[in-house]
Amino acid sequence: MNKLDTRRRFVRETTWRITPILLLIAVTVVGCGGGDTQSVPTAVQPVSTPTLVSPTPTSAAPTPTAVPPTPTFVQPTPAYTVEVTKDVEYVTLLQPDAPVQKLNVYAPTEPGPWPVVVLMHAWYQSKDNTIYTSFAEELAGRGVVVFVPQRRSESSTLYEYVLDNGRDIREVQGSWACGIRFAREQAADYGGDPDRITVLGHGASGLETAFFGDDLQQLWEEFALLRGGPPPQTECLGGGDSARVDAYIGYGGDLHYYERLSESDPELWELTSPFAVIGRNPSLLIHLVHGGRANPSYIERAVEYHEDLVNAGYDATQTLLGEADWQIPFSGPDREALIQLILEEARR
């Protein structure tokens, strides 16, 4: 037997011996599958039960403090009914064809005696302006007799005042003095107390007259003698009662307006400047009031004037009303503050 035959015989014998073993393995594998073809299952990872964790509480937002709404201001209702007497003649102007000047009176209908206030307006012929009629009536409704005299003023600038040698100023100051005399004389007829007169001057009106009082006529006579005029411009229709003022309340105004005369016309300056009259009527109570929205220079000058008054020994006070301007407030807290201030001073 050659080598090739020997190899063939070895392959046949090996194949015969291995085949049964392979068949056995195949039957075993198929039998384990239960006769159905199935995919080998993939191992499933165990699912862990989640642990319940309570959420960490966060700090609660603070409860905002309730801010009450700003209350709407309600003007107090006047306590008394008011009777208005209009166009009462109180002064004759001595110029040709000049009209007789008149005043209005606002008084509580209930018996007094009530404090008396003379309201001096800031504009030419404006006693019937709504600003003054409404304010005077409301003030009277709080228990005050209010006289509102008319006054004429033809001049409007310092140049015109100097040009007519102070004639217009003498007329204005004389008219205010007649109004004070009339109010003092007639106060009792309207339920007022004639022993105490308070002047409320809008735009610093009547301030010099309040300082001069009964000396006004004599001072102008001395000025006229020195300057050759002007002659008397007014004749009071009231009796001989005093023009003395007990308290002056000035609302608004430029207290430096006449200071420009101090060098150009010092004689007229002495009769017109609020600073020049300091020292007169030392018992005069003075209250200066400005609106917080007024011209800042007016407020600064009022501060200066107030300091000079205090240094001179006057009982002087200064008040600044927050939202008001140069006008008497038509309504709101500033109007009420001004009314209360007037009542307090008039009742002293």
Beta strands, then each sheet from edge to edge (+ up, - down):
strand 1: 82-93
strand 2: 101-108
strand 3: 114-120
strand 4: 145-149
strand 5: 192-202
strand 6: 234-236
strand 7: 247-251
strand 8: 285-291
strand 9: 315-321
sheet 1: 6+ 1- 2+ 4- 3- 5- 7- 8- 9-
end
